[in-house]
Amino acid sequence: MDEYSERAASSLEFDKDASVERSLIGLVRARDVHLHQAAAGPVAAGGNLSILQGGCGPVIANGAVTIRQGGCGPLIANGDVSIEQGGTQSVIAAGGATLGDHAYVGLVLSPKVTVEDGGKVLMSTPQALAFGVAAGLVFALLSRLVRR
């Protein structure tokens, strides 16, 4: 596993796992990514992502995502997502999504969503789908009116 603990960098790219500590990074791309007390822009993980006391921008992970005392922007994961004492704007997960104590998510699209005591979700899967359909219909009607 490659470790990075300098102050700042515009981007980091590793062929294997990456552990970033106490740093500010523009872009991180690696197999498994571990952010500990660090902040990053977009993160692309070929495997798993874990955030402990840190945060990042948009996330694409081919594996599981775990957030403890941190947060991120929109999140797309091919595995399970687990958030505790943190949050994210939106979650799209192929696996399950578990929101623990003091977790907050705006929108969740996942086959299985578990919200534990203290966790909050603004919109769950059925609500998000209904919102998407309604927004699509409104957009279609407005664009038709504008063309006339």
Sequence and secondary structure as in RCSB ss.txt:
>XXXX:A:sequence
MDEYSERAASSLEFDKDASVERSLIGLVRARDVHLHQAAAGPVAAGGNLSILQGGCGPVIANGAVTIRQGGCGPL
IANGDVSIEQGGTQSVIAAGGATLGDHAYVGLVLSPKVTVEDGGKVLMSTPQALAFGVAAGLVFALLSRLVRR
>XXXX:A:secstr
 EEE SSEES EE SS EEEES EES EEESSEEEES EES EEESS EEEES EES EEESS EEEES EESSE
EESS EEEESEEEEEEEESSEEEE TTEEEEEEE SEEEE TT EEEE HHHHHHHHHHHHHHHHHHHHHHH 
